[in-house]
Amino acid sequence: MAKPPLKILLCSPRGFCAGVDRAIQIVELALKRFGQPVYVRHEIVHNRFVVDSLKAKGAIFVEELDEIPDTDAPVIFSAHGVAKAVPAAAKARNLFQLDATCPLVTKVHREAEIHHRKGRHVILIGHAGHPEVAGTMGQLPDGAVTLVETVEDAERLAPEDRDLAYITQTTLSVDDTRAIIEVLQRRFPGIHGPHKEDICYATTNRQEAVKAVAPRAGAMIVVGAPNSSNSKRLVEVAERSGCPRAELVQRATEIPADLFAGLTTLGITAGASAPEQLVEEVIAAFAEHYEIDLEMVSTADEDVVFNLPRALREAAA
């Protein structure tokens, strides 16, 4: 029997961003130059497929430095960034550190420090418990940063009568964050914001691509991890933009069985830490049930590249 037709609208940009690509390169090049093992504090990026592939090459993942023995092996900090206390503790143990923090996260850290030096209390818009938020709050002394997660939090905020500034997590919903900033600016007209928006270019671009596809799709698949902030935001953006159903899956094996039936148009995207191989897996899974007509929907071109740490540039040459 002939397969029914299925139009797949493939979002572009999707998948790896420059910060994620750099972080993975740092682990791979450290293994190449220094050999096994290489220690990585926290998942280098939020994707189980990526982490497992790096483990197979000799990377050892830990959550805290005290899990690492005294060693000359490299110790790599994840793309999400760490509190200042972490590199300080590594230095105290004479550990060889390689920092894979995304440069756009580092930019937010520097903003927080500048505001603090100028005597401002910092409002951080972000999600409690996310490692990027923990790392950003850890740039300043306890009590110097207040976390705001929602519009309601912003409305309830009652800081002392002092100079205020806001910064944001880099992987938030653009629309949600804009709404929170509007509340802060209305309630505190003198509040200082970043010179350039903190939400990273890749998060913004992937959300814009989803907004273009979602109204045309009967369902949307977001390839990404459940602990990936930017991937979860893509699901929310798809639903808000008119897609009747959006599903977050890590692999093709997680696609709900009922989603394979009755589709005529499907949108597919991937979070910034999801490799293209997993997108191809999803397309192949639908190709078993449908005759695929693939259309690329592109809303931006990306050519951002970040420099590698000096200690690894020779290995990359």
N, C-alpha and C positions, 0 to 999 in steps of 0.2 A: 504494500500500500504506500502511496505517496505521502510524504510528511507534510503537515500543514505549514504554511509560511509563518515566519516570525521576523519582524523588523527589530533589530537590536540597535539602539542608539547608544553609542560608546562615547562617554564623556572625555573631553580633552581640554585642559590637563587632567591627569589622574595619577595615582600612584606616587612613586618616590619623588620627594623634593630634594633640593640641594643639600639641606642639613642632614637628612636621613642618609643620602648617598655618601656624604662625607664621613658620617659616623661609622657606617659599615666598612668603608674603605680603610678607616683608621684601624679597625680590628684586623682586617685581612692583611694589611701592610705590616702591622706589628707582628703578626704571626710569621709573615714572610721574612722580615728582617731579624727578629729576635728568637724565633722558634717557639715551640710549645713549652709551657702553657702561657697564655695571656689571660689575665684576670680582668673581668668587666663588672663594675659595680652597677647593679640594676640591669634590666633588659636594655641593650644598647638602643633599640627602638621597640615600640610596642607591636611586635609581630612574632608569633610563635614560630612560623616557618623560617624567618630570618634567624632567630635565636638558635633554633635547632641546627640549622645549617652551619652556623659559626661554632657551635659546640662540637659538631662533627670534625671541624678543622682544628680543634684544640683550644678553643676559648672556654674559660671557666667563669660562669656567672655567679655572683654573690649579691646579697642585698646590703651587707655592711662590711666595712674594712676589716673588722675583727675576725671575719671568716677567712681572711687571707693570711697564710703563713708568712714568716719573714722570708723575703725572696728578692732576687734581682729582676724578676720578670716584670714586664710592664703592667701597670694597673690603669685601666681606662674608665673614665667617667662617661656616663651615657649622654645621649643627645639632649636629654631633658634638663641638664644642668644640676648642680649640687649646691648645698649650703656652704658657706665659707669654712665652716668647721671641718668639712670633709677633706679638702686638700691640705688644710692645716694639720689634721691628724695623720694624713699620708706622709707629709713632710717630716713630722716628728718621728716617724718610723723609717725614714729614709727610703720610702718606696718610690720607684720610678713611675711618675705620673704622666699620662697622656690624656688630654682633655678633649672629648668628642662633643662637648656642648655645642649645640647649634649657635652660630654667630648671632642669629636674630634673638635668641634667648639671652645671650651674653649682653646684647644691646639693652634689653629690659633691665638686666642686673645693674648695668652702669647707670641707667636712668634713675633707678631706685637709690643708688648711692649718691648721685648728684642732688636729688631732692632732699635726702637726709642731711647732707652737708649744708644745704641752704636752710635748714631748720624746719622743713615741711614734714607733716605727717602724711604717710603714703597710703593711699587706698589701692589695693590690688583687686582687680576684677578677675575672677577665676573660679576654679572648682576645687573645693577642699579635698585633700587627699591625693591630688594629682602630683607626681614627682616634680613637675615644672614649678608648680605653686610652692611646694616645700622648698625647692632650691632658691626661688626668688625671695620668699620671706626670710630665708636663712642668710641673705646678704646683709641684713640689718639687725640691730639688737632687738631682743624681745620687746614687744609693745610698740615698735616703730611702724608696723604695717598692720592695717585692718583689711581683712578679706571680705569682699562683697561678691555674692554669687548671683543675686537676682535683683530685679527692679524693686521688689518688696524690701530687700536688704538695704538698698540705696535710699528708699523712702524712710526707713527706720533709723538710718545712721545718725548718730548724735555725738559727733566728736567735740572735743573741747574747742573753745574759741581760738583757733590757731590756723596757720597757713597750711593749705591742703594741696596734694597732688595725686593724680591717679596714673596707674600703669595697668597693663592687662596681660593675662596669659596669651600666648601666641596662637593657640589653636581653638579659639572660641567661635561661636556663631557670630558672624558679622552683624546680623540684625539684632540679636539679643544684646550684644555688647553696646551697640549704638543706643538702644533704648535705656540701658543703665547709665551710660555717659550723659544722655539728655537729662535724666533725673539729677545726677550729680551736679551738672552745670546749672540747672534751674535752682537747686537748693543751695549751692555754694558757688555763686557767680565768679568768685576769684580763683577757683580751683585751677591748678596748672596741669595741662595734659602733655603728652609726648609731642616732640617736634614732628615726628612721623609716626603714623599709626603702628601700634605694637603687634596687632594681629598680622601674622606673616603673609607674604605674597602668595605662598602655596595654598594656605588655608582659604584665603579669599578667592583665589582662582578656581579651586575645586568646588567651592560653594556656588560660584557664578555659573560654572558648567552644569551643575545639577539643576540650578534654577531654570536653565535653558531647556533641559531635557524633561524634567519632571512633568510639566503640563501635557506632554505628548505621550507619556508612557503609561501603560496599564499597571506596571509594577516596576520597581527599581531595586537592583542589587547593589549594595555597597560592600566591596571586599575590604575587610579590615578586622582588627581585633576588638573584642569587647572592652578592653582597657585603653583603647586608643581614643583620645578626646576628639581629634579632628575627624575620625571615622564616624563616631556617634553623632557628631554635629551634621554630617552629610545626610544621615538618615532623617534627622529632624528637618533639615532644609528641604529634602525631597517631599516629605509629607506636607509641609507648610506651603510648598509651591504647587500643590495640586495633584501629586501622584497618589492614587488610591491605596497603594501598599508599598512600603519600603522595608527591606530586610538587610540586616548586617550579617555577613557570613565570613568566616575565616578561610574556608576552603569550599570547593564545589560540593563536597560530601555533606555540608551543612545546609544546602538549599532545601527549604521545606518541600516535601513531596507534592503537596497540592499546588505549588507554584508552577509546576511543569504543565499544568492543564489549562487550556482555554485562553492562552495569551495570544495577542496579535502584535503587541509592541512592548519591548522591555528596555529599560534604561540600565546601564552598567557603569559604575565608577569604582574607584579604589582610593582608600585613605592614603595619606602621605608616607606611611611606613609599609605599605603592601606592595610586594614585587609584581611585575607584569605577568610573570609565570602563573600567578594565581588567577588573574583576570582571564588568561587564555584557558585555564582549567574550567572556569565558569562558562565561557562561551562554548567550549567543547561539550559540556554537560547538556546544554540546551540544544546543541546540534544533533544529539542522539534522538531528540523528540521532534525537532522542527527543521525545516529548510530555512537556513539563516540568510537574511539580507542585512548586511552590516553597514551602518552609516556612522561616520565619525562626526561628532558635534563639537567643534572647537570654538572656545570663547577667548583664549589667550595663548600667546607663545611664551615659553619660559626658556631663558638661557642663563640663569643664575648658576654660578659655580663658586664654591668657597675654598680657600686655601687649606691645605693640610698642615698639621704641626711640622715644624722645622725638622724634628727628629725622624720624620717619615718621608720627607720629600725625595731623598735619594732612592728609597725603596720604590717610590712611585715612578721614577724616571725610566 
